[in-house]
Amino acid sequence: MARKALGLLTFQQAIKGGVRPNLFSVEHVFPGGVTPPSIDGTGGANDSVAFMCKAAALPATNVGTVELPFRGRVIKVPGDRTFETWTATFYMDDAFEMRAAYEKWIELTNGVDTNTATATLDNDNDTGVFQDVTIDQLNKFGAGKENLDIIRTYKLIDAFPVSVSQVSVAYDNNDSFEEFDVEFAYQYHTSTGGSNPVQ
């Protein structure tokens, strides 16, 4: 059976505008006990996260494999779902508000001197260390002037930071801005929008 030839215009119709990796938004709230950053001109803490997040990722989806040996062969069957840590990169603001907020969030989970937590393991804005992180994939086409349409939303459930990366400083590092990574652990993620939502 012959395969149908696909021309350039057919490919263009199929891919349409494509999905752009630089059209995304990351949002979350900070737990009580953390002074939320309020970067000038962004409006608030949630907007500060969205504006200052330089890079992130749509979370990976993994399932383990259980191997069952039988007479010299191995049968593979699906095992348990696993959820890897998730990392976002942020620009450093000149008041260190973003970095300080994430450092304080980690401090709530384990004090340096006391070796105790000062926040509960709840998903609560007032006391809880767990917070949901939302990653929106945005669409370049079909939106108005003010807002971009959301194609798909991933939500990291009960997330918390586990590391704030070091920031390298050097006399010969010119023409660049400082930035840092924050690594989050989370329980699981959901996805909505598009076809086959996972809720």
Secondary structure, DSSP 4 states (H G I P E B T S, - for coil): -PPPP--HHHHHHHHTT---TT-EEEE-PPPTTS-----TTT-SHHHHHHHHEEE--PPP-EEEEEEEEETTEEEEEEEEEE---EEEEEEPPTT-HHHHHHHHHHHHHS-TTT---SSBSSS-TTTBS-EEEEEEEEESSS--SS-PEEEEEEEEEEEEEEEE------TT--S---EEEEEEE-SEEEEESSSS-B-
